[in-house]
Amino acid sequence: MSWLQLLVFGVTSFGFAGFFLGFWFPNRSRRVKEEWPELESILFPVVFATPLYLWLAYALWTPASAIVAALLFSGAFLAGCYYYRVNKTKVIGVTGTIGSGKSLVGTLLAEQGIHVIDTDQVVHRLLKSDPHVHSLLRARFGDEIFLPVGGIDRAKLRFIFKDEAAKKDLEAILHPRVRMEVRREIAALRGHKWVAVQVPLLFEAKLEADYDEIWTVVASDAVVRQRVKKRDNLSDAEVDLRLKAQFPQEEKARRSHRVLDNSGTIDDTRTLVAKIVAELA
């Protein structure tokens, strides 16, 4: 093999190594496209165009084409290293059954300086003013679930707890949109070390891969039922329906990185959250 051939394959191989070692390998488990939106329009086309550069290098034996390919992948190497170093935001998924105390834990995390995204608030915004969600809901459930002044009457959606098909259809409409909105909010928080997201149906929606850590908030069954009945003014039968719509607490706890028992006082939970945040720091 001539020195020219060695040069062509050498610089091209360096480009490949630069991409995989510098970008793909350290960032393979991260939400790269969501956290670095411009990546899709800049880096990915470069990667997809690489076979063309390699073909030119092979067909023409010109160092120029191989050098261009190597430079592009060297850029990927540097970009990947930069991304990995400056954007170390990790995302905590806070989940738990209804009445377990996810909102309390979110409030306590905010007290500790961690930005908290509440997916219930995201859902509320979508039901209130998102035209795409409105069109899908109107096509599936009709006009009767809409308020005269606009937005969705959430009370009229409670029937879904008694209708499994309707519940699945509603989740199919909302979950992808909520996931996209949460990812946009996380992307806007680049530079934060930790961000927490309150996700009631994290396991049910199979979102485990979206989070670096998953915390499940639990409480005794009696405490959960008492909280839900008092907060939402529900009967025992209605509480049963809501609890049956989610995974059992034990299953969620088993799948989590951390389990936070919120059966006691607010101060007890505050102490526990502060201890965990100190460990993260």
LUMKOLDREN-884118 format. One record per residue (C-alpha): residue in three letters; x, y, z. Coordinates in steps of 0.05 Angstrom, whole numbers, plus 5000, padded with zeros to 4 digits. Each point is the difference from the previous one (the first is absolute). Example, Ala and Ser with C-alpha at 12.3 -4.5 7.8 and 13.67 -1.06 7.14 Angstrom:
BEGIN
<rec aa="ALA" u="5246" v="4910" w="5156"/>
<rec aa="SER" u="5027" v="5069" w="4987"/>
//
This chain:
BEGIN
<rec aa="MET" u="5000" v="5000" w="5000"/>
<rec aa="SER" u="5028" v="5068" w="4980"/>
<rec aa="TRP" u="5009" v="5059" w="5046"/>
<rec aa="LEU" u="4940" v="5033" w="4967"/>
<rec aa="GLN" u="4955" v="4942" w="5015"/>
<rec aa="LEU" u="5025" v="4998" w="5072"/>
<rec aa="LEU" u="4985" v="5074" w="5005"/>
<rec aa="VAL" u="4930" v="4993" w="4973"/>
<rec aa="PHE" u="4980" v="4943" w="5045"/>
<rec aa="GLY" u="5037" v="5027" w="5060"/>
<rec aa="VAL" u="4966" v="5068" w="5002"/>
<rec aa="THR" u="4933" v="4968" w="4984"/>
<rec aa="SER" u="5008" v="4950" w="5057"/>
<rec aa="PHE" u="5019" v="5057" w="5046"/>
<rec aa="GLY" u="4935" v="5034" w="4981"/>
<rec aa="PHE" u="4960" v="4939" w="5018"/>
<rec aa="ALA" u="5037" v="4992" w="5065"/>
<rec aa="GLY" u="4989" v="5073" w="5016"/>
<rec aa="PHE" u="4925" v="4995" w="4990"/>
<rec aa="PHE" u="4989" v="4936" w="5041"/>
<rec aa="LEU" u="5049" v="5015" w="5055"/>
<rec aa="GLY" u="4987" v="5074" w="5005"/>
<rec aa="PHE" u="4926" v="5005" w="4988"/>
<rec aa="TRP" u="4960" v="4936" w="4995"/>
<rec aa="PHE" u="5031" v="4959" w="5056"/>
<rec aa="PRO" u="4998" v="5052" w="5057"/>
<rec aa="ASN" u="4932" v="5027" w="4979"/>
<rec aa="ARG" u="4966" v="4935" w="4979"/>
<rec aa="SER" u="4952" v="4999" w="5059"/>
<rec aa="ARG" u="4984" v="5075" w="5000"/>
<rec aa="ARG" u="4943" v="5038" w="4967"/>
<rec aa="VAL" u="5049" v="5033" w="4951"/>
<rec aa="LYS" u="4951" v="5023" w="4947"/>
<rec aa="GLU" u="4953" v="5031" w="5051"/>
<rec aa="GLU" u="5054" v="5033" w="5042"/>
<rec aa="TRP" u="5039" v="5025" w="4940"/>
<rec aa="PRO" u="4946" v="5014" w="4947"/>
<rec aa="GLU" u="5047" v="5029" w="4947"/>
<rec aa="LEU" u="5037" v="4933" w="4998"/>
<rec aa="GLU" u="4948" v="4970" w="4953"/>
<rec aa="SER" u="5011" v="5053" w="4947"/>
<rec aa="ILE" u="5075" v="5003" w="5006"/>
<rec aa="LEU" u="5033" v="4936" w="5023"/>
<rec aa="PHE" u="4952" v="4944" w="4979"/>
<rec aa="PRO" u="5003" v="5018" w="4925"/>
<rec aa="VAL" u="5076" v="4999" w="5005"/>
<rec aa="VAL" u="4996" v="4930" w="5029"/>
<rec aa="PHE" u="4951" v="4976" w="4947"/>
<rec aa="ALA" u="5043" v="5030" w="4944"/>
<rec aa="THR" u="5063" v="4963" w="5022"/>
<rec aa="PRO" u="4990" v="4940" w="4953"/>
<rec aa="LEU" u="5004" v="5049" w="4942"/>
<rec aa="TYR" u="5067" v="5027" w="5024"/>
<rec aa="LEU" u="5026" v="4930" w="5011"/>
<rec aa="TRP" u="4978" v="4980" w="4930"/>
<rec aa="LEU" u="5036" v="5061" w="4970"/>
<rec aa="ALA" u="5062" v="4982" w="5040"/>
<rec aa="TYR" u="4999" v="4929" w="4975"/>
<rec aa="ALA" u="4981" v="5016" w="4927"/>
<rec aa="LEU" u="5045" v="5060" w="4989"/>
<rec aa="TRP" u="5057" v="4986" w="5048"/>
<rec aa="THR" u="5004" v="5074" w="5014"/>
<rec aa="PRO" u="5022" v="5022" w="5069"/>
<rec aa="ALA" u="4953" v="5059" w="4997"/>
<rec aa="SER" u="4936" v="4959" w="5007"/>
<rec aa="ALA" u="5027" v="4959" w="5057"/>
<rec aa="ILE" u="5027" v="5061" w="5035"/>
<rec aa="VAL" u="4932" v="5034" w="4995"/>
<rec aa="ALA" u="4967" v="4939" w="5030"/>
<rec aa="ALA" u="5052" v="4998" w="5055"/>
<rec aa="LEU" u="4991" v="5073" w="5015"/>
<rec aa="LEU" u="4925" v="4992" w="5005"/>
<rec aa="PHE" u="5006" v="4942" w="5048"/>
<rec aa="SER" u="5055" v="5036" w="5039"/>
<rec aa="GLY" u="4949" v="5055" w="5008"/>
<rec aa="ALA" u="4951" v="4949" w="5026"/>
<rec aa="PHE" u="5052" v="4977" w="5050"/>
<rec aa="LEU" u="5012" v="5070" w="5026"/>
<rec aa="ALA" u="4925" v="5016" w="5001"/>
<rec aa="GLY" u="4985" v="4937" w="5038"/>
<rec aa="CYS" u="5054" v="5014" w="5052"/>
<rec aa="TYR" u="4974" v="5071" w="5008"/>
<rec aa="TYR" u="4928" v="4977" w="5006"/>
<rec aa="TYR" u="5017" v="4948" w="5051"/>
<rec aa="ARG" u="5041" v="5048" w="5042"/>
<rec aa="VAL" u="4956" v="5061" w="5001"/>
<rec aa="ASN" u="4931" v="4968" w="5000"/>
<rec aa="LYS" u="4998" v="4952" w="5058"/>
<rec aa="THR" u="4928" v="5010" w="5019"/>
<rec aa="LYS" u="4970" v="4937" w="5028"/>
<rec aa="VAL" u="4925" v="4989" w="5006"/>
<rec aa="ILE" u="4963" v="4969" w="5059"/>
<rec aa="GLY" u="4932" v="4969" w="4986"/>
<rec aa="VAL" u="4956" v="5006" w="5062"/>
<rec aa="THR" u="4942" v="4952" w="4999"/>
<rec aa="GLY" u="4951" v="4965" w="5046"/>
<rec aa="THR" u="4927" v="4982" w="5004"/>
<rec aa="ILE" u="4945" v="5052" w="5009"/>
<rec aa="GLY" u="5002" v="5028" w="5071"/>
<rec aa="SER" u="5071" v="4977" w="5014"/>
<rec aa="GLY" u="5028" v="5070" w="5004"/>
<rec aa="LYS" u="5037" v="5014" w="4934"/>
<rec aa="SER" u="4981" v="5073" w="5002"/>
<rec aa="LEU" u="5027" v="5008" w="5070"/>
<rec aa="VAL" u="5066" v="4968" w="4980"/>
<rec aa="GLY" u="5002" v="5047" w="4940"/>
<rec aa="THR" u="4989" v="5060" w="5045"/>
<rec aa="LEU" u="5055" v="4977" w="5047"/>
<rec aa="LEU" u="5048" v="4989" w="4942"/>
<rec aa="ALA" u="4986" v="5071" w="4977"/>
<rec aa="GLU" u="5017" v="5023" w="5071"/>
<rec aa="GLN" u="5067" v="4967" w="4990"/>
<rec aa="GLY" u="5013" v="5039" w="4937"/>
<rec aa="ILE" u="4982" v="4946" w="4949"/>
<rec aa="HIS" u="4956" v="5021" w="4942"/>
<rec aa="VAL" u="4936" v="4959" w="4999"/>
<rec aa="ILE" u="4955" v="4987" w="4940"/>
<rec aa="ASP" u="4930" v="4977" w="5016"/>
<rec aa="THR" u="4969" v="4959" w="4944"/>
<rec aa="ASP" u="4930" v="5012" w="5030"/>
<rec aa="GLN" u="5010" v="5074" w="4985"/>
<rec aa="VAL" u="5024" v="4983" w="4930"/>
<rec aa="VAL" u="4937" v="4959" w="4989"/>
<rec aa="HIS" u="4958" v="5057" w="5027"/>
<rec aa="ARG" u="5032" v="5049" w="4950"/>
<rec aa="LEU" u="4989" v="4952" w="4943"/>
<rec aa="LEU" u="4927" v="4988" w="5018"/>
<rec aa="LYS" u="4989" v="5074" w="5007"/>
<rec aa="SER" u="5031" v="5029" w="4938"/>
<rec aa="ASP" u="5036" v="4950" w="4954"/>
<rec aa="PRO" u="4962" v="5000" w="4933"/>
<rec aa="HIS" u="5032" v="4934" w="4977"/>
<rec aa="VAL" u="4978" v="4964" w="5063"/>
<rec aa="HIS" u="4931" v="5032" w="4995"/>
<rec aa="SER" u="4990" v="4975" w="4929"/>
<rec aa="LEU" u="5019" v="4929" w="5019"/>
<rec aa="LEU" u="4956" v="5000" w="5062"/>
<rec aa="ARG" u="4941" v="5028" w="4961"/>
<rec aa="ALA" u="5007" v="4947" w="4947"/>
<rec aa="ARG" u="5002" v="4945" w="5053"/>
<rec aa="PHE" u="4953" v="5025" w="5054"/>
<rec aa="GLY" u="4956" v="5052" w="4967"/>
<rec aa="ASP" u="4982" v="5072" w="5020"/>
<rec aa="GLU" u="4968" v="4982" w="5066"/>
<rec aa="ILE" u="5066" v="4999" w="5037"/>
<rec aa="PHE" u="5016" v="5072" w="4981"/>
<rec aa="LEU" u="4983" v="5061" w="5042"/>
<rec aa="PRO" u="4958" v="5056" w="4969"/>
<rec aa="VAL" u="5058" v="5049" w="5010"/>
<rec aa="GLY" u="5051" v="4952" w="4970"/>
<rec aa="GLY" u="5044" v="4946" w="5029"/>
<rec aa="ILE" u="4982" v="4932" w="5027"/>
<rec aa="ASP" u="4953" v="4986" w="5057"/>
<rec aa="ARG" u="5044" v="4953" w="5040"/>
<rec aa="ALA" u="4942" v="4978" w="5043"/>
<rec aa="LYS" u="4966" v="4971" w="4938"/>
<rec aa="LEU" u="5062" v="4959" w="4986"/>
<rec aa="ARG" u="4993" v="4961" w="5065"/>
<rec aa="PHE" u="4959" v="4947" w="4964"/>
<rec aa="ILE" u="5064" v="4972" w="4970"/>
<rec aa="PHE" u="5014" v="4965" w="5066"/>
<rec aa="LYS" u="4940" v="4956" w="4985"/>
<rec aa="ASP" u="5016" v="4992" w="4926"/>
<rec aa="GLU" u="5067" v="4966" w="4986"/>
<rec aa="ALA" u="4997" v="5013" w="4925"/>
<rec aa="ALA" u="4986" v="5074" w="5011"/>
<rec aa="LYS" u="5057" v="5004" w="5051"/>
<rec aa="LYS" u="5050" v="4969" w="4951"/>
<rec aa="ASP" u="4977" v="5047" w="4945"/>
<rec aa="LEU" u="5008" v="5061" w="5045"/>
<rec aa="GLU" u="5069" v="4978" w="5021"/>
<rec aa="ALA" u="5019" v="4988" w="4927"/>
<rec aa="ILE" u="4982" v="5072" w="4985"/>
<rec aa="LEU" u="5031" v="5033" w="5061"/>
<rec aa="HIS" u="5062" v="4960" w="5017"/>
<rec aa="PRO" u="5041" v="5015" w="4936"/>
<rec aa="ARG" u="4984" v="5074" w="5005"/>
<rec aa="VAL" u="5016" v="5003" w="5074"/>
<rec aa="ARG" u="5066" v="4964" w="4988"/>
<rec aa="MET" u="5019" v="5049" w="4946"/>
<rec aa="GLU" u="4983" v="5061" w="5044"/>
<rec aa="VAL" u="5040" v="4972" w="5058"/>
<rec aa="ARG" u="5060" v="4988" w="4956"/>
<rec aa="ARG" u="4996" v="5072" w="4975"/>
<rec aa="GLU" u="4999" v="5026" w="5071"/>
<rec aa="ILE" u="5060" v="4956" w="5019"/>
<rec aa="ALA" u="5037" v="5025" w="4938"/>
<rec aa="ALA" u="4989" v="5072" w="5024"/>
<rec aa="LEU" u="5032" v="4983" w="5066"/>
<rec aa="ARG" u="5069" v="4981" w="4973"/>
<rec aa="GLY" u="5052" v="5015" w="5052"/>
<rec aa="HIS" u="4959" v="4976" w="5060"/>
<rec aa="LYS" u="5032" v="4941" w="5034"/>
<rec aa="TRP" u="4933" v="4967" w="5018"/>
<rec aa="VAL" u="4929" v="5009" w="4975"/>
<rec aa="ALA" u="4941" v="4963" w="5029"/>
<rec aa="VAL" u="4936" v="4981" w="4963"/>
<rec aa="GLN" u="4936" v="4977" w="5035"/>
<rec aa="VAL" u="4972" v="4943" w="4958"/>
<rec aa="PRO" u="4940" v="4963" w="5030"/>
<rec aa="LEU" u="4999" v="4946" w="4945"/>
<rec aa="LEU" u="5074" v="4994" w="4988"/>
<rec aa="PHE" u="5001" v="4924" w="5000"/>
<rec aa="GLU" u="4932" v="4991" w="4969"/>
<rec aa="ALA" u="5022" v="5043" w="4941"/>
<rec aa="LYS" u="5067" v="4963" w="4995"/>
<rec aa="LEU" u="5041" v="5064" w="5009"/>
<rec aa="GLU" u="5056" v="4970" w="5042"/>
<rec aa="ALA" u="5053" v="5014" w="4947"/>
<rec aa="ASP" u="4986" v="5075" w="5003"/>
<rec aa="TYR" u="5028" v="5007" w="5071"/>
<rec aa="ASP" u="5068" v="4993" w="5032"/>
<rec aa="GLU" u="4968" v="4984" w="5067"/>
<rec aa="ILE" u="4930" v="4978" w="5019"/>
<rec aa="TRP" u="4972" v="5015" w="5068"/>
<rec aa="THR" u="4935" v="4969" w="5024"/>
<rec aa="VAL" u="4961" v="5034" w="5055"/>
<rec aa="VAL" u="4960" v="4951" w="5042"/>
<rec aa="ALA" u="4953" v="5003" w="5060"/>
<rec aa="SER" u="4959" v="4950" w="5038"/>
<rec aa="ASP" u="4936" v="4979" w="4965"/>
<rec aa="ALA" u="4957" v="5031" w="5055"/>
<rec aa="VAL" u="5036" v="5067" w="4993"/>
<rec aa="VAL" u="4994" v="4999" w="4924"/>
<rec aa="ARG" u="4926" v="4986" w="5002"/>
<rec aa="GLN" u="4987" v="5053" w="5053"/>
<rec aa="ARG" u="5038" v="5053" w="4960"/>
<rec aa="VAL" u="4965" v="4984" w="4934"/>
<rec aa="LYS" u="4931" v="5000" w="5031"/>
<rec aa="LYS" u="5012" v="5066" w="5036"/>
<rec aa="ARG" u="5033" v="5035" w="4942"/>
<rec aa="ASP" u="4954" v="4979" w="4943"/>
<rec aa="ASN" u="4936" v="4987" w="5040"/>
<rec aa="LEU" u="4995" v="4929" w="4973"/>
<rec aa="SER" u="4964" v="4938" w="5025"/>
<rec aa="ASP" u="5036" v="4936" w="5017"/>
<rec aa="ALA" u="4979" v="4970" w="4934"/>
<rec aa="GLU" u="5027" v="5059" w="4961"/>
<rec aa="VAL" u="5066" v="4996" w="5038"/>
<rec aa="ASP" u="5005" v="4926" w="4982"/>
<rec aa="LEU" u="4990" v="5017" w="4927"/>
<rec aa="ARG" u="5057" v="5050" w="5000"/>
<rec aa="LEU" u="5047" v="4954" w="5037"/>
<rec aa="LYS" u="4985" v="4942" w="4954"/>
<rec aa="ALA" u="5018" v="5045" w="4940"/>
<rec aa="GLN" u="5073" v="5002" w="5024"/>
<rec aa="PHE" u="5053" v="4950" w="5018"/>
<rec aa="PRO" u="5001" v="4979" w="5074"/>
<rec aa="GLN" u="5047" v="5039" w="5044"/>
<rec aa="GLU" u="5043" v="4937" w="5012"/>
<rec aa="GLU" u="5011" v="4991" w="4925"/>
<rec aa="LYS" u="5020" v="5073" w="4991"/>
<rec aa="ALA" u="5047" v="4997" w="5060"/>
<rec aa="ARG" u="5033" v="4937" w="4973"/>
<rec aa="ARG" u="5017" v="5034" w="4934"/>
<rec aa="SER" u="5028" v="5064" w="5031"/>
<rec aa="HIS" u="5068" v="5024" w="5019"/>
<rec aa="ARG" u="4974" v="5032" w="5064"/>
<rec aa="VAL" u="4937" v="4991" w="5042"/>
<rec aa="LEU" u="4975" v="5058" w="5043"/>
<rec aa="ASP" u="4951" v="4982" w="5055"/>
<rec aa="ASN" u="4951" v="5058" w="5009"/>
<rec aa="SER" u="4955" v="4968" w="5052"/>
<rec aa="GLY" u="5024" v="5046" w="5056"/>
<rec aa="THR" u="5001" v="5075" w="5010"/>
<rec aa="ILE" u="5022" v="5053" w="4950"/>
<rec aa="ASP" u="5062" v="5013" w="5042"/>
<rec aa="ASP" u="5018" v="4926" w="4996"/>
<rec aa="THR" u="4996" v="5002" w="4924"/>
<rec aa="ARG" u="5037" v="5066" w="4998"/>
<rec aa="THR" u="5058" v="4970" w="5039"/>
<rec aa="LEU" u="5002" v="4939" w="4954"/>
<rec aa="VAL" u="5000" v="5042" w="4937"/>
<rec aa="ALA" u="5055" v="5046" w="5027"/>
<rec aa="LYS" u="5042" v="4939" w="5017"/>
<rec aa="ILE" u="4993" v="4971" w="4930"/>
<rec aa="VAL" u="5015" v="5067" w="4966"/>
<rec aa="ALA" u="5063" v="5006" w="5043"/>
<rec aa="GLU" u="5021" v="4931" w="4975"/>
<rec aa="LEU" u="4989" v="5022" w="4928"/>
<rec aa="ALA" u="5042" v="5062" w="5011"/>
//
